[in-house]
Amino acid sequence: MQTINAIFDGNYFKPIEPIPFKGKYEVIITFIKPIDVVQSKRQRILNHFGTWTDSDIEAVNEIVQNRENFCNWE
């Protein structure tokens, strides 16, 4: 048995990492905890920019908070 991390978007499961299997498999799905969508997307952006200063990060956080439709993009 192997565990694969994924996110359930309300309709579908999206693997976070490659699935190392081909073909059909029986699976067990465990819902661990709800995701703060805004924080998750903010963190995904910030993970790509490890060289940003604190003021850069603050600017990104401000933009995210000011966009009503921030959670609607994938």
C-alpha positions in Angstrom: 0.0 0.0 0.0 1.3 3.5 -0.9 0.0 6.9 0.0 -0.4 9.7 -2.6 -1.2 13.2 -1.6 -4.0 14.9 -3.5 -6.5 17.8 -3.2 -10.2 17.3 -3.6 -11.8 20.3 -5.2 -15.3 19.4 -4.5 -15.7 17.2 -7.6 -12.3 15.7 -8.5 -9.1 14.6 -6.8 -6.0 16.3 -8.1 -2.7 14.5 -7.2 0.0 16.7 -5.8 2.7 14.3 -6.9 3.0 11.7 -9.8 1.1 8.5 -9.4 3.6 5.6 -9.7 1.0 3.1 -10.9 -0.6 2.1 -14.2 -4.0 0.5 -14.6 -6.8 0.1 -12.2 -6.4 0.0 -8.4 -8.6 -0.3 -5.4 -8.1 2.8 -3.3 -9.0 4.1 0.1 -9.8 7.8 0.3 -9.2 9.6 3.6 -10.3 13.2 4.1 -7.7 14.7 6.5 -8.6 18.4 6.9 -10.2 21.3 4.9 -7.9 23.6 3.0 -7.8 27.3 3.4 -8.0 28.0 -0.4 -6.7 31.5 -0.3 -3.8 30.6 2.0 -3.0 27.6 -0.1 -2.8 29.6 -3.3 -0.8 32.3 -1.6 1.7 29.8 -0.4 1.9 28.2 -3.8 2.9 31.6 -5.3 5.4 32.3 -2.5 7.1 28.9 -2.8 8.3 29.9 -6.2 9.9 33.1 -5.0 12.2 32.2 -2.1 14.3 35.3 -2.7 11.6 37.8 -2.1 12.0 40.3 0.8 9.4 40.7 3.5 8.0 43.8 1.8 7.6 41.8 -1.4 5.7 39.1 0.5 3.6 41.7 2.2 2.7 43.2 -1.3 1.6 39.8 -2.6 -0.5 39.2 0.5 -2.1 42.6 0.0 -3.0 41.9 -3.6 -4.5 38.5 -2.6 -6.7 40.1 0.0 -7.9 42.8 -2.4 -9.0 40.5 -5.1 -12.5 39.2 -4.7 -12.0 36.6 -7.4 -8.6 35.3 -6.2 -10.1 31.9 -5.3 -11.6 31.4 -8.7 -8.5 30.8 -10.7 -6.6 27.5 -10.9 
